[in-house]
């Protein structure tokens, strides 16, 4: 709208100003934006994308958290030319076919196509039928890093590496359809190095976690550390220094970037049980694995490992007349001197009888639990009299009380879901 005073009356001028204020107040814009006229180079575009990383953004006229919101906010705030709404189906795929917005050219993908930093990339066969769009952050050959929103349900801005212009999303995939290329991009582009990471292997044996993979943050650091992180809190559980392994396959994948072959890792480390964890890789100049002197992290939060373990198992429970035979294992969190087997009344949960039983070695249980204190001495096996015909069950007590009570500390496990057979 032309708001010049010589063309509008005072009432229309006030209306125009009100619309401008409403527009500015409705847009969700990062506070560190600079004038659109000065933001044309790859470095400044990358700086803006970095500023909204891990944030949920909303464009003027958008819903918030959508892929289109990021593309429109970028076009509104950085380039000064809004790409406008999707006008055909209401989805991102419309931008590959609808009228080209002012300030852009549309380039359809074909063999030989080369993306540029600042392109708005469009995939028609993506996003569950609505299409998908993103902003190009870095380019290396036919691969690129894009910044996107609403990727795999993540309604915030994240980077993602796309190989050969092909991406896979929610079980579908397809080649790039087209890009909207701003006409005010710098002609000569110097792009940030390609980055990437992959967790090739992740397995748990007992409490020993083994992991292999690679991480190339785009530049070299002196040290590499592998962290085990608590998936619930995001806090560190353990860390170990890891040699940087040579991965020539990764250097080829990243178009022979200098030093990109120094990207591999492979370690084993002990983890606590009853946790859900993920792996984080840190490349750093800090010899202790901290952040002094510069660092780069990659968190594999989409590959979780549960370290939950059973603490006991009743492997046998048989009855012949008034005698029962039972065996199994029980691992308490603390070492105790004595072990008792109790027969408990199923109805009242009161003791019927008890018997002192040796704590036997169970190497198989130690293999299952891992290198944990007391994991080997967990077994019980006993034949004892059942002085009742009432429904009853087995309870195991580990205790420091020679009489089998709780004096000095004790821990019980009840197998109340396994009733002793009737005669």
Buried (B, 14 or more C-beta within 10 A) or exposed (E): EEEEEEEBEEEEBEBBEEEEEEEEEEBBBEEEBEEBEEBBBBBBBBBBBBEBEEEBBBBBBBEEBBBBBBBBBBBBBBBBBBBBBBEEEEBBBBBBBBEEBEBBEBBEBEEEBEBBBBBBBBBBBBBEEBBBBBBBBBBBEBBBBBBBBBBEEBBBBBBBBBEEBEBEBEEBEBBBBBBBBBEBBBEEBEBBBBBBBBBEEBEBEBBEBEBBBBBBBBBBBEBBBBBBBBBEEEEEBBBBEBEBBEBEEBBEBBEEBEEBBBBBBBBEBBBBBEBEBBBBBBBBBBEEBBEEEEBBBBBBEEEEBEBEBEBBBBEEBEBEEEEBEBBBBBBBEEEBEBBBBBBBBEEEEEBBBBBEBEBBEBEEBBEBBBEBEBBBBBBBBBEBEBEEEBEBBBBBBBBBBEEBEEEEBBBBBBBEEEEBEEE
